[in-house]
Amino acid sequence: MSLDWSQCAGVECDPEKMSGAWVFRGTRFPISTIFENLEQSATIDDILEWYQGLNRRQIQEVVAFAAKSAEAEQMPCP
């Protein structure tokens, strides 16, 4: 599954920031870091504690976008 992050208002990609990685808009914080932490069982509260400068709304927007995109791409079971 490949998400079209350009459709998520809360993120941006700029070759001059973080080598072109998708980051939270107005930051240099890669969104991939959020998913890596969630994958390791971190909570949003953990992430907010560990990474100053992010807010709950930003994280929820990115997670919701990924979930909505995944739902849209689901194929019916054979």
PQR file with spaces between the fields and no chain letter, atoms N, CA, C, O and H, PARSE charges and radii, in Angstrom:
ATOM       1  N    MET     1       0.838   -1.170    0.000 -0.4000 1.5000
ATOM       2  CA   MET     1       0.000    0.000    0.000 -0.0000 2.0000
ATOM       3  C    MET     1       0.888    1.240    0.000  0.5500 1.7000
ATOM       4  O    MET     1       1.813    1.348    0.806 -0.5500 1.4000
ATOM       5  N    SER     2       0.615    2.138   -0.872 -0.4000 1.5000
ATOM       6  CA   SER     2       1.375    3.376   -0.944 -0.0000 2.0000
ATOM       7  C    SER     2       0.417    4.546   -0.741  0.5500 1.7000
ATOM       8  O    SER     2      -0.493    4.755   -1.543 -0.5500 1.4000
ATOM       9  H    SER     2      -0.136    2.050   -1.526  0.4000 1.0000
ATOM      10  N    LEU     3       0.621    5.299    0.321 -0.4000 1.5000
ATOM      11  CA   LEU     3      -0.255    6.421    0.624 -0.0000 2.0000
ATOM      12  C    LEU     3       0.170    7.656   -0.155  0.5500 1.7000
ATOM      13  O    LEU     3       1.359    7.881   -0.379 -0.5500 1.4000
ATOM      14  H    LEU     3       1.361    5.129    0.972  0.4000 1.0000
ATOM      15  N    ASP     4      -0.791    8.440   -0.557 -0.4000 1.5000
ATOM      16  CA   ASP     4      -0.527    9.711   -1.231 -0.0000 2.0000
ATOM      17  C    ASP     4      -0.538   10.814   -0.179  0.5500 1.7000
ATOM      18  O    ASP     4      -1.541   11.499    0.021 -0.5500 1.4000
ATOM      19  H    ASP     4      -1.758    8.257   -0.374  0.4000 1.0000
ATOM      20  N    TRP     5       0.602   10.966    0.486 -0.4000 1.5000
ATOM      21  CA   TRP     5       0.696   11.931    1.584 -0.0000 2.0000
ATOM      22  C    TRP     5       0.458   13.363    1.127  0.5500 1.7000
ATOM      23  O    TRP     5       0.181   14.230    1.955 -0.5500 1.4000
ATOM      24  H    TRP     5       1.416   10.409    0.323  0.4000 1.0000
ATOM      25  N    SER     6       0.559   13.628   -0.159 -0.4000 1.5000
ATOM      26  CA   SER     6       0.297   14.984   -0.635 -0.0000 2.0000
ATOM      27  C    SER     6      -1.157   15.379   -0.403  0.5500 1.7000
ATOM      28  O    SER     6      -1.493   16.561   -0.481 -0.5500 1.4000
ATOM      29  H    SER     6       0.785   12.923   -0.832  0.4000 1.0000
ATOM      30  N    GLN     7      -2.024   14.411   -0.121 -0.4000 1.5000
ATOM      31  CA   GLN     7      -3.435   14.672    0.140 -0.0000 2.0000
ATOM      32  C    GLN     7      -3.729   14.917    1.626  0.5500 1.7000
ATOM      33  O    GLN     7      -4.876   15.168    1.994 -0.5500 1.4000
ATOM      34  H    GLN     7      -1.751   13.451   -0.058  0.4000 1.0000
ATOM      35  N    CYS     8      -2.723   14.845    2.459 -0.4000 1.5000
ATOM      36  CA   CYS     8      -2.878   15.078    3.899 -0.0000 2.0000
ATOM      37  C    CYS     8      -2.400   16.488    4.225  0.5500 1.7000
ATOM      38  O    CYS     8      -1.217   16.796    4.083 -0.5500 1.4000
ATOM      39  H    CYS     8      -1.791   14.641    2.160  0.4000 1.0000
ATOM      40  N    ALA     9      -3.317   17.336    4.660 -0.4000 1.5000
ATOM      41  CA   ALA     9      -3.000   18.748    4.898 -0.0000 2.0000
ATOM      42  C    ALA     9      -1.977   18.975    6.007  0.5500 1.7000
ATOM      43  O    ALA     9      -1.324   20.018    6.041 -0.5500 1.4000
ATOM      44  H    ALA     9      -4.278   17.085    4.776  0.4000 1.0000
ATOM      45  N    GLY    10      -1.833   18.024    6.901 -0.4000 1.5000
ATOM      46  CA   GLY    10      -0.954   18.215    8.050 -0.0000 2.0000
ATOM      47  C    GLY    10       0.510   17.904    7.813  0.5500 1.7000
ATOM      48  O    GLY    10       1.321   18.011    8.733 -0.5500 1.4000
ATOM      49  H    GLY    10      -2.364   17.177    6.874  0.4000 1.0000
ATOM      50  N    VAL    11       0.864   17.518    6.584 -0.4000 1.5000
ATOM      51  CA   VAL    11       2.256   17.158    6.301 -0.0000 2.0000
ATOM      52  C    VAL    11       2.764   17.903    5.081  0.5500 1.7000
ATOM      53  O    VAL    11       1.996   18.458    4.295 -0.5500 1.4000
ATOM      54  H    VAL    11       0.205   17.431    5.837  0.4000 1.0000
ATOM      55  N    GLU    12       4.066   17.897    4.950 -0.4000 1.5000
ATOM      56  CA   GLU    12       4.689   18.516    3.780 -0.0000 2.0000
ATOM      57  C    GLU    12       5.973   17.781    3.438  0.5500 1.7000
ATOM      58  O    GLU    12       6.560   17.096    4.275 -0.5500 1.4000
ATOM      59  H    GLU    12       4.690   17.446    5.588  0.4000 1.0000
ATOM      60  N    CYS    13       6.390   17.937    2.207 -0.4000 1.5000
ATOM      61  CA   CYS    13       7.622   17.330    1.732 -0.0000 2.0000
ATOM      62  C    CYS    13       8.406   18.409    0.998  0.5500 1.7000
ATOM      63  O    CYS    13       7.899   19.020    0.057 -0.5500 1.4000
ATOM      64  H    CYS    13       5.913   18.494    1.528  0.4000 1.0000
ATOM      65  N    ASP    14       9.627   18.640    1.424 -0.4000 1.5000
ATOM      66  CA   ASP    14      10.474   19.664    0.823 -0.0000 2.0000
ATOM      67  C    ASP    14      11.884   19.075    0.725  0.5500 1.7000
ATOM      68  O    ASP    14      12.455   18.671    1.738 -0.5500 1.4000
ATOM      69  H    ASP    14      10.038   18.144    2.189  0.4000 1.0000
ATOM      70  N    PRO    15      12.447   19.023   -0.477 -0.5600 1.5000
ATOM      71  CA   PRO    15      13.791   18.457   -0.626  0.2800 2.0000
ATOM      72  C    PRO    15      14.837   19.132    0.271  0.5500 1.7000
ATOM      73  O    PRO    15      15.883   18.548    0.557 -0.5500 1.4000
ATOM      74  N    GLU    16      14.554   20.353    0.709 -0.4000 1.5000
ATOM      75  CA   GLU    16      15.491   21.083    1.572 -0.0000 2.0000
ATOM      76  C    GLU    16      15.329   20.718    3.055  0.5500 1.7000
ATOM      77  O    GLU    16      16.161   21.095    3.881 -0.5500 1.4000
ATOM      78  H    GLU    16      13.705   20.827    0.476  0.4000 1.0000
ATOM      79  N    LYS    17      14.266   19.990    3.389 -0.4000 1.5000
ATOM      80  CA   LYS    17      14.022   19.571    4.779 -0.0000 2.0000
ATOM      81  C    LYS    17      14.158   18.065    4.881  0.5500 1.7000
ATOM      82  O    LYS    17      13.497   17.334    4.143 -0.5500 1.4000
ATOM      83  H    LYS    17      13.590   19.684    2.718  0.4000 1.0000
ATOM      84  N    MET    18      14.977   17.601    5.756 -0.4000 1.5000
ATOM      85  CA   MET    18      15.090   16.177    6.065 -0.0000 2.0000
ATOM      86  C    MET    18      15.215   15.314    4.811  0.5500 1.7000
ATOM      87  O    MET    18      14.623   14.238    4.728 -0.5500 1.4000
ATOM      88  H    MET    18      15.514   18.194    6.355  0.4000 1.0000
ATOM      89  N    SER    19      15.976   15.786    3.856 -0.4000 1.5000
ATOM      90  CA   SER    19      16.244   15.053    2.601 -0.0000 2.0000
ATOM      91  C    SER    19      14.968   14.681    1.848  0.5500 1.7000
ATOM      92  O    SER    19      14.929   13.674    1.140 -0.5500 1.4000
ATOM      93  H    SER    19      16.457   16.660    3.924  0.4000 1.0000
ATOM      94  N    GLY    20      13.932   15.494    2.002 -0.4000 1.5000
ATOM      95  CA   GLY    20      12.699   15.257    1.264 -0.0000 2.0000
ATOM      96  C    GLY    20      11.736   14.295    1.925  0.5500 1.7000
ATOM      97  O    GLY    20      10.753   13.893    1.303 -0.5500 1.4000
ATOM      98  H    GLY    20      13.964   16.312    2.577  0.4000 1.0000
ATOM      99  N    ALA    21      11.988   13.914    3.167 -0.4000 1.5000
ATOM     100  CA   ALA    21      11.060   13.028    3.880 -0.0000 2.0000
ATOM     101  C    ALA    21       9.770   13.792    4.190  0.5500 1.7000
ATOM     102  O    ALA    21       9.784   15.015    4.331 -0.5500 1.4000
ATOM     103  H    ALA    21      12.787   14.241    3.672  0.4000 1.0000
ATOM     104  N    TRP    22       8.666   13.068    4.295 -0.4000 1.5000
ATOM     105  CA   TRP    22       7.415   13.690    4.714 -0.0000 2.0000
ATOM     106  C    TRP    22       7.529   14.045    6.183  0.5500 1.7000
ATOM     107  O    TRP    22       7.858   13.202    7.017 -0.5500 1.4000
ATOM     108  H    TRP    22       8.654   12.074    4.181  0.4000 1.0000
ATOM     109  N    VAL    23       7.252   15.312    6.491 -0.4000 1.5000
ATOM     110  CA   VAL    23       7.340   15.816    7.867 -0.0000 2.0000
ATOM     111  C    VAL    23       6.028   16.501    8.236  0.5500 1.7000
ATOM     112  O    VAL    23       5.231   16.858    7.368 -0.5500 1.4000
ATOM     113  H    VAL    23       6.985   15.997    5.814  0.4000 1.0000
ATOM     114  N    PHE    24       5.820   16.675    9.535 -0.4000 1.5000
ATOM     115  CA   PHE    24       4.668   17.451    9.973 -0.0000 2.0000
ATOM     116  C    PHE    24       4.848   18.881    9.479  0.5500 1.7000
ATOM     117  O    PHE    24       5.925   19.463    9.603 -0.5500 1.4000
ATOM     118  H    PHE    24       6.467   16.385   10.240  0.4000 1.0000
ATOM     119  N    ARG    25       3.781   19.437    8.918 -0.4000 1.5000
ATOM     120  CA   ARG    25       3.835   20.785    8.345 -0.0000 2.0000
ATOM     121  C    ARG    25       4.417   21.768    9.365  0.5500 1.7000
ATOM     122  O    ARG    25       4.024   21.784   10.531 -0.5500 1.4000
ATOM     123  H    ARG    25       2.905   18.964    8.817  0.4000 1.0000
ATOM     124  N    GLY    26       5.357   22.582    8.895 -0.4000 1.5000
ATOM     125  CA   GLY    26       5.975   23.594    9.739 -0.0000 2.0000
ATOM     126  C    GLY    26       7.046   23.068   10.676  0.5500 1.7000
ATOM     127  O    GLY    26       7.545   23.809   11.524 -0.5500 1.4000
ATOM     128  H    GLY    26       5.676   22.569    7.948  0.4000 1.0000
ATOM     129  N    THR    27       7.412   21.779   10.534 -0.4000 1.5000
ATOM     130  CA   THR    27       8.443   21.188   11.399 -0.0000 2.0000
ATOM     131  C    THR    27       9.481   20.479   10.533  0.5500 1.7000
ATOM     132  O    THR    27       9.396   20.469    9.305 -0.5500 1.4000
ATOM     133  H    THR    27       7.006   21.177    9.845  0.4000 1.0000
ATOM     134  N    ARG    28      10.435   19.902   11.196 -0.4000 1.5000
ATOM     135  CA   ARG    28      11.407   19.023   10.548 -0.0000 2.0000
ATOM     136  C    ARG    28      11.249   17.610   11.114  0.5500 1.7000
ATOM     137  O    ARG    28      12.181   16.807   11.072 -0.5500 1.4000
ATOM     138  H    ARG    28      10.504   19.910   12.194  0.4000 1.0000
ATOM     139  N    PHE    29      10.072   17.321   11.639 -0.4000 1.5000
ATOM     140  CA   PHE    29       9.812   16.048   12.304 -0.0000 2.0000
ATOM     141  C    PHE    29       9.175   15.069   11.335  0.5500 1.7000
ATOM     142  O    PHE    29       8.046   15.285   10.894 -0.5500 1.4000
ATOM     143  H    PHE    29       9.315   17.973   11.674  0.4000 1.0000
ATOM     144  N    PRO    30       9.891   13.974   10.990 -0.5600 1.5000
ATOM     145  CA   PRO    30       9.359   13.002   10.030  0.2800 2.0000
ATOM     146  C    PRO    30       8.160   12.233   10.572  0.5500 1.7000
ATOM     147  O    PRO    30       8.166   11.775   11.715 -0.5500 1.4000
ATOM     148  N    ILE    31       7.139   12.100    9.745 -0.4000 1.5000
ATOM     149  CA   ILE    31       5.956   11.352   10.174 -0.0000 2.0000
ATOM     150  C    ILE    31       6.289    9.871   10.365  0.5500 1.7000
ATOM     151  O    ILE    31       5.618    9.183   11.134 -0.5500 1.4000
ATOM     152  H    ILE    31       7.134   12.472    8.817  0.4000 1.0000
ATOM     153  N    SER    32       7.299    9.384    9.685 -0.4000 1.5000
ATOM     154  CA   SER    32       7.669    7.971    9.834 -0.0000 2.0000
ATOM     155  C    SER    32       8.034    7.645   11.276  0.5500 1.7000
ATOM     156  O    SER    32       7.834    6.515   11.721 -0.5500 1.4000
ATOM     157  H    SER    32       7.844    9.943    9.061  0.4000 1.0000
ATOM     158  N    THR    33       8.563    8.609   12.008 -0.4000 1.5000
ATOM     159  CA   THR    33       8.935    8.387   13.404 -0.0000 2.0000
ATOM     160  C    THR    33       7.714    8.039   14.244  0.5500 1.7000
ATOM     161  O    THR    33       7.798    7.221   15.160 -0.5500 1.4000
ATOM     162  H    THR    33       8.726    9.527   11.646  0.4000 1.0000
ATOM     163  N    ILE    34       6.583    8.657   13.934 -0.4000 1.5000
ATOM     164  CA   ILE    34       5.349    8.359   14.668 -0.0000 2.0000
ATOM     165  C    ILE    34       4.960    6.898   14.467  0.5500 1.7000
ATOM     166  O    ILE    34       4.671    6.180   15.424 -0.5500 1.4000
ATOM     167  H    ILE    34       6.514    9.322   13.190  0.4000 1.0000
ATOM     168  N    PHE    35       4.958    6.471   13.201 -0.4000 1.5000
ATOM     169  CA   PHE    35       4.551    5.094   12.916 -0.0000 2.0000
ATOM     170  C    PHE    35       5.544    4.077   13.477  0.5500 1.7000
ATOM     171  O    PHE    35       5.139    3.003   13.919 -0.5500 1.4000
ATOM     172  H    PHE    35       5.193    7.055   12.423  0.4000 1.0000
ATOM     173  N    GLU    36       6.818    4.397   13.464 -0.4000 1.5000
ATOM     174  CA   GLU    36       7.815    3.506   14.053 -0.0000 2.0000
ATOM     175  C    GLU    36       7.557    3.333   15.551  0.5500 1.7000
ATOM     176  O    GLU    36       7.641    2.223   16.076 -0.5500 1.4000
ATOM     177  H    GLU    36       7.147    5.271   13.105  0.4000 1.0000
ATOM     178  N    ASN    37       7.244    4.424   16.226 -0.4000 1.5000
ATOM     179  CA   ASN    37       6.969    4.349   17.665 -0.0000 2.0000
ATOM     180  C    ASN    37       5.666    3.617   17.949  0.5500 1.7000
ATOM     181  O    ASN    37       5.609    2.805   18.872 -0.5500 1.4000
ATOM     182  H    ASN    37       7.176    5.326   15.800  0.4000 1.0000
ATOM     183  N    LEU    38       4.631    3.883   17.185 -0.4000 1.5000
ATOM     184  CA   LEU    38       3.363    3.175   17.376 -0.0000 2.0000
ATOM     185  C    LEU    38       3.537    1.680   17.142  0.5500 1.7000
ATOM     186  O    LEU    38       2.946    0.860   17.844 -0.5500 1.4000
ATOM     187  H    LEU    38       4.677    4.543   16.435  0.4000 1.0000
ATOM     188  N    GLU    39       4.342    1.339   16.164 -0.4000 1.5000
ATOM     189  CA   GLU    39       4.620   -0.068   15.867 -0.0000 2.0000
ATOM     190  C    GLU    39       5.293   -0.769   17.049  0.5500 1.7000
ATOM     191  O    GLU    39       5.132   -1.974   17.246 -0.5500 1.4000
ATOM     192  H    GLU    39       4.823    2.005   15.594  0.4000 1.0000
ATOM     193  N    GLN    40       6.039   -0.002   17.820 -0.4000 1.5000
ATOM     194  CA   GLN    40       6.743   -0.558   18.988 -0.0000 2.0000
ATOM     195  C    GLN    40       5.903   -0.434   20.266  0.5500 1.7000
ATOM     196  O    GLN    40       6.430   -0.521   21.374 -0.5500 1.4000
ATOM     197  H    GLN    40       6.170    0.976   17.660  0.4000 1.0000
ATOM     198  N    SER    41       4.588   -0.229   20.096 -0.4000 1.5000
ATOM     199  CA   SER    41       3.617   -0.183   21.199 -0.0000 2.0000
ATOM     200  C    SER    41       3.612    1.118   21.988  0.5500 1.7000
ATOM     201  O    SER    41       3.058    1.158   23.087 -0.5500 1.4000
ATOM     202  H    SER    41       4.160   -0.159   19.195  0.4000 1.0000
ATOM     203  N    ALA    42       4.198    2.162   21.475 -0.4000 1.5000
ATOM     204  CA   ALA    42       4.112    3.462   22.139 -0.0000 2.0000
ATOM     205  C    ALA    42       2.695    4.004   21.977  0.5500 1.7000
ATOM     206  O    ALA    42       1.997    3.667   21.020 -0.5500 1.4000
ATOM     207  H    ALA    42       4.648    2.130   20.582  0.4000 1.0000
ATOM     208  N    THR    43       2.284    4.834   22.907 -0.4000 1.5000
ATOM     209  CA   THR    43       1.002    5.508   22.807 -0.0000 2.0000
ATOM     210  C    THR    43       1.225    6.929   22.306  0.5500 1.7000
ATOM     211  O    THR    43       2.356    7.413   22.267 -0.5500 1.4000
ATOM     212  H    THR    43       2.851    5.107   23.684  0.4000 1.0000
ATOM     213  N    ILE    44       0.157    7.581   21.932 -0.4000 1.5000
ATOM     214  CA   ILE    44       0.284    8.992   21.526 -0.0000 2.0000
ATOM     215  C    ILE    44       0.796    9.814   22.699  0.5500 1.7000
ATOM     216  O    ILE    44       1.595   10.730   22.509 -0.5500 1.4000
ATOM     217  H    ILE    44      -0.762    7.188   21.964  0.4000 1.0000
ATOM     218  N    ASP    45       0.348    9.500   23.906 -0.4000 1.5000
ATOM     219  CA   ASP    45       0.848   10.216   25.087 -0.0000 2.0000
ATOM     220  C    ASP    45       2.357   10.031   25.245  0.5500 1.7000
ATOM     221  O    ASP    45       3.067   10.982   25.571 -0.5500 1.4000
ATOM     222  H    ASP    45      -0.302    8.755   24.061  0.4000 1.0000
ATOM     223  N    ASP    46       2.847    8.812   25.016 -0.4000 1.5000
ATOM     224  CA   ASP    46       4.301    8.562   25.076 -0.0000 2.0000
ATOM     225  C    ASP    46       5.021    9.455   24.068  0.5500 1.7000
ATOM     226  O    ASP    46       6.005   10.117   24.397 -0.5500 1.4000
ATOM     227  H    ASP    46       2.270    8.040   24.751  0.4000 1.0000
ATOM     228  N    ILE    47       4.520    9.460   22.851 -0.4000 1.5000
ATOM     229  CA   ILE    47       5.165   10.216   21.774 -0.0000 2.0000
ATOM     230  C    ILE    47       5.186   11.702   22.103  0.5500 1.7000
ATOM     231  O    ILE    47       6.193   12.374   21.878 -0.5500 1.4000
ATOM     232  H    ILE    47       3.721    8.922   22.584  0.4000 1.0000
ATOM     233  N    LEU    48       4.083   12.219   22.631 -0.4000 1.5000
ATOM     234  CA   LEU    48       4.038   13.641   23.000 -0.0000 2.0000
ATOM     235  C    LEU    48       5.035   13.966   24.100  0.5500 1.7000
ATOM     236  O    LEU    48       5.604   15.057   24.131 -0.5500 1.4000
ATOM     237  H    LEU    48       3.265   11.673   22.813  0.4000 1.0000
ATOM     238  N    GLU    49       5.244   13.020   24.997 -0.4000 1.5000
ATOM     239  CA   GLU    49       6.215   13.224   26.075 -0.0000 2.0000
ATOM     240  C    GLU    49       7.646   13.196   25.538  0.5500 1.7000
ATOM     241  O    GLU    49       8.484   13.994   25.958 -0.5500 1.4000
ATOM     242  H    GLU    49       4.782   12.133   24.973  0.4000 1.0000
ATOM     243  N    TRP    50       7.922   12.286   24.619 -0.4000 1.5000
ATOM     244  CA   TRP    50       9.272   12.104   24.098 -0.0000 2.0000
ATOM     245  C    TRP    50       9.674   13.169   23.094  0.5500 1.7000
ATOM     246  O    TRP    50      10.846   13.543   23.033 -0.5500 1.4000
ATOM     247  H    TRP    50       7.241   11.638   24.277  0.4000 1.0000
ATOM     248  N    TYR    51       8.744   13.659   22.316 -0.4000 1.5000
ATOM     249  CA   TYR    51       9.062   14.580   21.217 -0.0000 2.0000
ATOM     250  C    TYR    51       8.333   15.895   21.405  0.5500 1.7000
ATOM     251  O    TYR    51       7.166   16.039   21.043 -0.5500 1.4000
ATOM     252  H    TYR    51       7.792   13.355   22.366  0.4000 1.0000
ATOM     253  N    GLN    52       9.040   16.842   21.973 -0.4000 1.5000
ATOM     254  CA   GLN    52       8.470   18.168   22.195 -0.0000 2.0000
ATOM     255  C    GLN    52       8.234   18.864   20.848  0.5500 1.7000
ATOM     256  O    GLN    52       8.974   18.644   19.889 -0.5500 1.4000
ATOM     257  H    GLN    52       9.988   16.726   22.268  0.4000 1.0000
ATOM     258  N    GLY    53       7.218   19.687   20.790 -0.4000 1.5000
ATOM     259  CA   GLY    53       6.951   20.438   19.566 -0.0000 2.0000
ATOM     260  C    GLY    53       5.834   19.869   18.724  0.5500 1.7000
ATOM     261  O    GLY    53       5.359   20.526   17.798 -0.5500 1.4000
ATOM     262  H    GLY    53       6.616   19.866   21.568  0.4000 1.0000
ATOM     263  N    LEU    54       5.402   18.642   19.034 -0.4000 1.5000
ATOM     264  CA   LEU    54       4.250   18.067   18.343 -0.0000 2.0000
ATOM     265  C    LEU    54       3.031   18.224   19.236  0.5500 1.7000
ATOM     266  O    LEU    54       3.151   18.389   20.450 -0.5500 1.4000
ATOM     267  H    LEU    54       5.788   18.108   19.786  0.4000 1.0000
ATOM     268  N    ASN    55       1.854   18.171   18.619 -0.4000 1.5000
ATOM     269  CA   ASN    55       0.656   18.182   19.438 -0.0000 2.0000
ATOM     270  C    ASN    55      -0.250   17.017   19.034  0.5500 1.7000
ATOM     271  O    ASN    55      -0.094   16.428   17.965 -0.5500 1.4000
ATOM     272  H    ASN    55       1.757   18.037   17.633  0.4000 1.0000
ATOM     273  N    ARG    56      -1.177   16.709   19.895 -0.4000 1.5000
ATOM     274  CA   ARG    56      -2.053   15.557   19.712 -0.0000 2.0000
ATOM     275  C    ARG    56      -2.810   15.642   18.384  0.5500 1.7000
ATOM     276  O    ARG    56      -2.941   14.638   17.683 -0.5500 1.4000
ATOM     277  H    ARG    56      -1.304   17.188   20.764  0.4000 1.0000
ATOM     278  N    ARG    57      -3.301   16.817   18.037 -0.4000 1.5000
ATOM     279  CA   ARG    57      -4.062   16.993   16.808 -0.0000 2.0000
ATOM     280  C    ARG    57      -3.240   16.601   15.592  0.5500 1.7000
ATOM     281  O    ARG    57      -3.747   15.929   14.694 -0.5500 1.4000
ATOM     282  H    ARG    57      -3.195   17.632   18.607  0.4000 1.0000
ATOM     283  N    GLN    58      -1.975   17.012   15.550 -0.4000 1.5000
ATOM     284  CA   GLN    58      -1.103   16.677   14.419 -0.0000 2.0000
ATOM     285  C    GLN    58      -0.971   15.157   14.268  0.5500 1.7000
ATOM     286  O    GLN    58      -1.114   14.614   13.173 -0.5500 1.4000
ATOM     287  H    GLN    58      -1.563   17.558   16.279  0.4000 1.0000
ATOM     288  N    ILE    59      -0.701   14.499   15.365 -0.4000 1.5000
ATOM     289  CA   ILE    59      -0.510   13.048   15.319 -0.0000 2.0000
ATOM     290  C    ILE    59      -1.799   12.353   14.918  0.5500 1.7000
ATOM     291  O    ILE    59      -1.785   11.455   14.076 -0.5500 1.4000
ATOM     292  H    ILE    59      -0.584   14.940   16.255  0.4000 1.0000
ATOM     293  N    GLN    60      -2.916   12.763   15.514 -0.4000 1.5000
ATOM     294  CA   GLN    60      -4.192   12.141   15.194 -0.0000 2.0000
ATOM     295  C    GLN    60      -4.561   12.345   13.732  0.5500 1.7000
ATOM     296  O    GLN    60      -5.120   11.445   13.104 -0.5500 1.4000
ATOM     297  H    GLN    60      -2.928   13.492   16.198  0.4000 1.0000
ATOM     298  N    GLU    61      -4.256   13.514   13.183 -0.4000 1.5000
ATOM     299  CA   GLU    61      -4.561   13.779   11.777 -0.0000 2.0000
ATOM     300  C    GLU    61      -3.804   12.827   10.857  0.5500 1.7000
ATOM     301  O    GLU    61      -4.378   12.294    9.907 -0.5500 1.4000
ATOM     302  H    GLU    61      -3.802   14.245   13.693  0.4000 1.0000
ATOM     303  N    VAL    62      -2.529   12.611   11.129 -0.4000 1.5000
ATOM     304  CA   VAL    62      -1.705   11.735   10.296 -0.0000 2.0000
ATOM     305  C    VAL    62      -2.143   10.276   10.436  0.5500 1.7000
ATOM     306  O    VAL    62      -2.221    9.557    9.439 -0.5500 1.4000
ATOM     307  H    VAL    62      -2.062   13.044   11.901  0.4000 1.0000
ATOM     308  N    VAL    63      -2.427    9.840   11.648 -0.4000 1.5000
ATOM     309  CA   VAL    63      -2.873    8.467   11.863 -0.0000 2.0000
ATOM     310  C    VAL    63      -4.242    8.250   11.202  0.5500 1.7000
ATOM     311  O    VAL    63      -4.470    7.215   10.577 -0.5500 1.4000
ATOM     312  H    VAL    63      -2.364   10.424   12.457  0.4000 1.0000
ATOM     313  N    ALA    64      -5.140    9.213   11.337 -0.4000 1.5000
ATOM     314  CA   ALA    64      -6.469    9.093   10.728 -0.0000 2.0000
ATOM     315  C    ALA    64      -6.367    9.057    9.206  0.5500 1.7000
ATOM     316  O    ALA    64      -7.092    8.307    8.554 -0.5500 1.4000
ATOM     317  H    ALA    64      -4.954   10.054   11.845  0.4000 1.0000
ATOM     318  N    PHE    65      -5.477    9.860    8.641 -0.4000 1.5000
ATOM     319  CA   PHE    65      -5.291    9.847    7.188 -0.0000 2.0000
ATOM     320  C    PHE    65      -4.817    8.470    6.726  0.5500 1.7000
ATOM     321  O    PHE    65      -5.322    7.932    5.740 -0.5500 1.4000
ATOM     322  H    PHE    65      -4.888   10.470    9.171  0.4000 1.0000
ATOM     323  N    ALA    66      -3.851    7.907    7.438 -0.4000 1.5000
ATOM     324  CA   ALA    66      -3.336    6.588    7.066 -0.0000 2.0000
ATOM     325  C    ALA    66      -4.435    5.531    7.187  0.5500 1.7000
ATOM     326  O    ALA    66      -4.557    4.667    6.319 -0.5500 1.4000
ATOM     327  H    ALA    66      -3.441    8.344    8.238  0.4000 1.0000
ATOM     328  N    ALA    67      -5.229    5.592    8.247 -0.4000 1.5000
ATOM     329  CA   ALA    67      -6.301    4.619    8.439 -0.0000 2.0000
ATOM     330  C    ALA    67      -7.362    4.757    7.349  0.5500 1.7000
ATOM     331  O    ALA    67      -7.821    3.758    6.795 -0.5500 1.4000
ATOM     332  H    ALA    67      -5.129    6.295    8.952  0.4000 1.0000
ATOM     333  N    LYS    68      -7.745    5.977    7.046 -0.4000 1.5000
ATOM     334  CA   LYS    68      -8.754    6.211    6.011 -0.0000 2.0000
ATOM     335  C    LYS    68      -8.253    5.728    4.652  0.5500 1.7000
ATOM     336  O    LYS    68      -9.010    5.131    3.885 -0.5500 1.4000
ATOM     337  H    LYS    68      -7.373    6.788    7.496  0.4000 1.0000
ATOM     338  N    SER    69      -7.002    5.980    4.359 -0.4000 1.5000
ATOM     339  CA   SER    69      -6.414    5.538    3.099 -0.0000 2.0000
ATOM     340  C    SER    69      -6.371    4.017    3.023  0.5500 1.7000
ATOM     341  O    SER    69      -6.619    3.437    1.966 -0.5500 1.4000
ATOM     342  H    SER    69      -6.388    6.464    4.981  0.4000 1.0000
ATOM     343  N    ALA    70      -6.058    3.378    4.134 -0.4000 1.5000
ATOM     344  CA   ALA    70      -6.006    1.916    4.158 -0.0000 2.0000
ATOM     345  C    ALA    70      -7.401    1.333    3.939  0.5500 1.7000
ATOM     346  O    ALA    70      -7.549    0.339    3.229 -0.5500 1.4000
ATOM     347  H    ALA    70      -5.856    3.850    4.993  0.4000 1.0000
ATOM     348  N    GLU    71      -8.410    1.932    4.532 -0.4000 1.5000
ATOM     349  CA   GLU    71      -9.785    1.472    4.342 -0.0000 2.0000
ATOM     350  C    GLU    71     -10.200    1.600    2.879  0.5500 1.7000
ATOM     351  O    GLU    71     -10.868    0.718    2.337 -0.5500 1.4000
ATOM     352  H    GLU    71      -8.290    2.740    5.109  0.4000 1.0000
ATOM     353  N    ALA    72      -9.807    2.689    2.250 -0.4000 1.5000
ATOM     354  CA   ALA    72     -10.180    2.934    0.852 -0.0000 2.0000
ATOM     355  C    ALA    72      -9.534    1.925   -0.090  0.5500 1.7000
ATOM     356  O    ALA    72     -10.075    1.635   -1.157 -0.5500 1.4000
ATOM     357  H    ALA    72      -9.265    3.405    2.690  0.4000 1.0000
ATOM     358  N    GLU    73      -8.377    1.389    0.300 -0.4000 1.5000
ATOM     359  CA   GLU    73      -7.650    0.469   -0.574 -0.0000 2.0000
ATOM     360  C    GLU    73      -7.946   -0.995   -0.288  0.5500 1.7000
ATOM     361  O    GLU    73      -7.435   -1.871   -0.986 -0.5500 1.4000
ATOM     362  H    GLU    73      -7.937    1.624    1.167  0.4000 1.0000
ATOM     363  N    GLN    74      -8.755   -1.278    0.717 -0.4000 1.5000
ATOM     364  CA   GLN    74      -9.029   -2.665    1.067 -0.0000 2.0000
ATOM     365  C    GLN    74      -9.749   -3.372   -0.081  0.5500 1.7000
ATOM     366  O    GLN    74     -10.663   -2.838   -0.709 -0.5500 1.4000
ATOM     367  H    GLN    74      -9.171   -0.566    1.284  0.4000 1.0000
ATOM     368  N    MET    75      -9.304   -4.558   -0.311 -0.4000 1.5000
ATOM     369  CA   MET    75      -9.939   -5.412   -1.312 -0.0000 2.0000
ATOM     370  C    MET    75     -10.813   -6.415   -0.568  0.5500 1.7000
ATOM     371  O    MET    75     -10.469   -6.839    0.535 -0.5500 1.4000
ATOM     372  H    MET    75      -8.562   -4.992    0.199  0.4000 1.0000
ATOM     373  N    PRO    76     -11.937   -6.794   -1.163 -0.5600 1.5000
ATOM     374  CA   PRO    76     -12.778   -7.800   -0.498  0.2800 2.0000
ATOM     375  C    PRO    76     -12.054   -9.141   -0.411  0.5500 1.7000
ATOM     376  O    PRO    76     -11.236   -9.476   -1.268 -0.5500 1.4000
ATOM     377  N    CYS    77     -12.362   -9.891    0.622 -0.4000 1.5000
ATOM     378  CA   CYS    77     -11.780  -11.216    0.785 -0.0000 2.0000
ATOM     379  C    CYS    77     -12.264  -12.125   -0.349  0.5500 1.7000
ATOM     380  O    CYS    77     -13.419  -12.049   -0.768 -0.5500 1.4000
ATOM     381  H    CYS    77     -13.026   -9.619    1.318  0.4000 1.0000
ATOM     382  N    PRO    78     -11.377  -12.974   -0.832 -0.5600 1.5000
ATOM     383  CA   PRO    78     -11.787  -13.900   -1.902  0.2800 2.0000
ATOM     384  C    PRO    78     -12.715  -14.979   -1.380  0.5500 1.7000
ATOM     385  O    PRO    78     -13.154  -15.839   -2.144 -0.5500 1.4000
